[in-house]
Amino acid sequence: MLKLVNISFWEMVRLVFFTIALPLLMGYLFKLKWPATASRVEKPVRYISFFILIAIIAIAFANNYRLFLRYYHYILTLVLLHNALALGTGYFLADL
């Protein structure tokens, strides 16, 4: 069945920093220092990053295909609840 996974707080902070915060900061600083180049490469980088994301999702799905088939009803329920919560929150809190 499912295994318990322990991840330390600082390991998670490091992971979030290197996968989200550092690339954002580097992109921001790049755009400040070289705005013309940043504008010129923005569209290609957007497409490249999109295809990399799709590749990562496809590889993760392929590596966990049997697990997905076993638990797809739970996954589908969680995705629907998550989307309903996000849409509902946006709808009801939009006027704040």
C-alpha positions as CSV (number, residue, x, y, z in Angstrom):
1,M,0.0,0.0,0.0
2,L,1.2,3.5,0.6
3,K,4.4,4.2,2.4
4,L,5.0,7.0,5.0
5,V,7.6,9.5,3.7
6,N,9.5,11.7,6.1
7,I,10.9,14.9,4.7
8,S,12.6,17.4,7.0
9,F,11.3,20.9,7.1
10,W,14.7,22.4,6.0
11,E,14.9,19.9,3.2
12,M,11.5,21.1,1.9
13,V,12.6,24.7,2.3
14,R,15.7,24.0,0.3
15,L,13.7,22.1,-2.4
16,V,11.2,25.0,-2.8
17,F,14.0,27.6,-2.8
18,F,16.0,25.9,-5.6
19,T,13.0,24.9,-7.7
20,I,10.8,28.1,-7.4
21,A,12.4,31.0,-5.6
22,L,15.9,30.9,-7.1
23,P,14.7,30.7,-10.8
24,L,12.2,33.5,-10.2
25,L,14.9,35.7,-8.6
26,M,17.4,34.9,-11.4
27,G,14.7,35.8,-14.0
28,Y,13.9,39.0,-12.2
29,L,17.5,40.1,-12.0
30,F,18.1,39.1,-15.6
31,K,15.2,41.3,-16.7
32,L,16.5,44.2,-14.6
33,K,20.0,44.0,-16.0
34,W,19.2,43.1,-19.7
35,P,15.6,44.2,-20.4
36,A,16.0,44.1,-24.2
37,T,17.4,40.5,-24.2
38,A,14.8,39.4,-21.7
39,S,12.0,40.7,-23.9
40,R,13.5,39.0,-26.9
41,V,13.9,35.5,-25.3
42,E,10.6,35.6,-23.3
43,K,8.5,33.8,-25.8
44,P,10.9,31.0,-26.6
45,V,11.7,30.4,-22.9
46,R,7.9,30.3,-22.3
47,Y,7.5,27.5,-24.9
48,I,10.6,25.6,-23.8
49,S,9.5,25.7,-20.1
50,F,6.0,24.5,-21.1
51,F,7.3,21.6,-23.0
52,I,9.7,20.7,-20.1
53,L,6.7,20.7,-17.7
54,I,4.7,18.5,-20.1
55,A,7.7,16.1,-20.3
56,I,8.1,15.9,-16.5
57,I,4.4,15.2,-16.1
58,A,4.4,12.6,-18.8
59,I,7.5,10.8,-17.3
60,A,5.9,10.9,-13.8
61,F,2.7,9.5,-15.1
62,A,4.4,6.8,-17.1
63,N,6.5,5.8,-14.0
64,N,3.4,5.6,-11.8
65,Y,0.9,4.3,-14.3
66,R,-0.1,1.2,-12.3
67,L,-0.4,3.2,-9.2
68,F,-2.6,5.7,-11.0
69,L,-4.9,2.9,-12.3
70,R,-5.2,1.5,-8.8
71,Y,-6.2,4.8,-7.2
72,Y,-7.6,6.9,-10.1
73,H,-11.0,7.3,-8.3
74,Y,-9.3,8.9,-5.3
75,I,-7.2,11.1,-7.6
76,L,-10.2,12.1,-9.6
77,T,-12.2,13.0,-6.5
78,L,-9.3,15.0,-5.0
79,V,-8.8,16.9,-8.3
80,L,-12.5,17.7,-8.5
81,L,-12.6,18.9,-4.9
82,H,-9.5,21.0,-5.3
83,N,-10.8,22.6,-8.5
84,A,-14.2,23.2,-6.9
85,L,-12.6,24.8,-3.8
86,A,-10.4,27.0,-6.0
87,L,-13.2,28.1,-8.3
88,G,-15.6,28.7,-5.3
89,T,-12.9,30.6,-3.4
90,G,-12.3,32.8,-6.4
91,Y,-16.0,33.4,-7.0
92,F,-17.0,34.2,-3.4
93,L,-13.9,36.2,-2.5
94,A,-13.5,38.2,-5.7
95,D,-15.2,41.2,-4.3
96,L,-13.0,41.5,-1.2
